[in-house]
Amino acid sequence: MSDPDDAFFEQLGHLVDAVQDGRAATDAASYDDASRRAGDVAAALREVDHEGS
């Protein structure tokens, strides 16, 4: 029979891994969203520049 503390810490480790995976996915999505918005802003600036020329 294993120690109940071992099982607890094993499950805690899985929980920490899941949280870190979720945070990494959120960071990646945030980065992608910010990148997309930066591209949109750059495109809008190019349009304004062309209209002003």
C-alpha beads as a LAMMPS data file, in Angstrom:
LAMMPS data file: protein, C-alpha beads

53 atoms
52 bonds

1 atom types
1 bond types

-500.0 500.0 xlo xhi
-500.0 500.0 ylo yhi
-500.0 500.0 zlo zhi

Masses

1 110.0

Atoms # bond

1 1 1 0.000 0.000 0.000
2 1 1 1.405 3.416 -0.910
3 1 1 1.593 6.359 1.405
4 1 1 -1.457 8.686 1.070
5 1 1 0.938 11.656 0.965
6 1 1 2.628 10.195 -2.112
7 1 1 -0.709 9.980 -3.922
8 1 1 -1.578 13.534 -2.879
9 1 1 1.704 14.951 -4.138
10 1 1 1.441 12.967 -7.368
11 1 1 -2.021 14.451 -8.021
12 1 1 -0.756 17.895 -7.034
13 1 1 2.027 17.511 -9.605
14 1 1 -0.555 16.682 -12.299
15 1 1 -2.569 19.741 -11.305
16 1 1 0.492 22.004 -11.518
17 1 1 1.350 20.575 -14.946
18 1 1 -2.208 21.235 -16.160
19 1 1 -2.123 24.818 -14.888
20 1 1 1.239 25.440 -16.568
21 1 1 -0.037 23.935 -19.837
22 1 1 -3.111 26.154 -19.650
23 1 1 -1.006 29.227 -18.954
24 1 1 1.277 28.439 -21.902
25 1 1 -1.745 28.048 -24.182
26 1 1 -3.195 31.333 -22.922
27 1 1 0.123 33.126 -23.415
28 1 1 0.392 31.750 -26.952
29 1 1 -3.174 32.821 -27.753
30 1 1 -2.517 36.280 -26.305
31 1 1 0.659 36.563 -28.354
32 1 1 -1.178 35.498 -31.515
33 1 1 -3.968 37.987 -30.827
34 1 1 -1.524 40.832 -30.151
35 1 1 0.413 39.908 -33.289
36 1 1 -2.757 39.942 -35.361
37 1 1 -3.783 43.329 -33.969
38 1 1 -0.321 44.744 -34.641
39 1 1 -0.639 43.529 -38.234
40 1 1 -4.053 45.194 -38.517
41 1 1 -2.653 48.474 -37.207
42 1 1 0.293 48.284 -39.614
43 1 1 -2.095 47.657 -42.532
44 1 1 -4.276 50.609 -41.489
45 1 1 -1.195 52.839 -41.269
46 1 1 -0.105 51.774 -44.757
47 1 1 -3.556 52.641 -46.100
48 1 1 -3.430 56.081 -44.492
49 1 1 0.088 56.599 -45.853
50 1 1 -1.047 55.661 -49.386
51 1 1 -4.093 57.913 -49.172
52 1 1 -1.921 60.814 -48.034
53 1 1 0.517 60.399 -50.935

Bonds

1 1 1 2
2 1 2 3
3 1 3 4
4 1 4 5
5 1 5 6
6 1 6 7
7 1 7 8
8 1 8 9
9 1 9 10
10 1 10 11
11 1 11 12
12 1 12 13
13 1 13 14
14 1 14 15
15 1 15 16
16 1 16 17
17 1 17 18
18 1 18 19
19 1 19 20
20 1 20 21
21 1 21 22
22 1 22 23
23 1 23 24
24 1 24 25
25 1 25 26
26 1 26 27
27 1 27 28
28 1 28 29
29 1 29 30
30 1 30 31
31 1 31 32
32 1 32 33
33 1 33 34
34 1 34 35
35 1 35 36
36 1 36 37
37 1 37 38
38 1 38 39
39 1 39 40
40 1 40 41
41 1 41 42
42 1 42 43
43 1 43 44
44 1 44 45
45 1 45 46
46 1 46 47
47 1 47 48
48 1 48 49
49 1 49 50
50 1 50 51
51 1 51 52
52 1 52 53
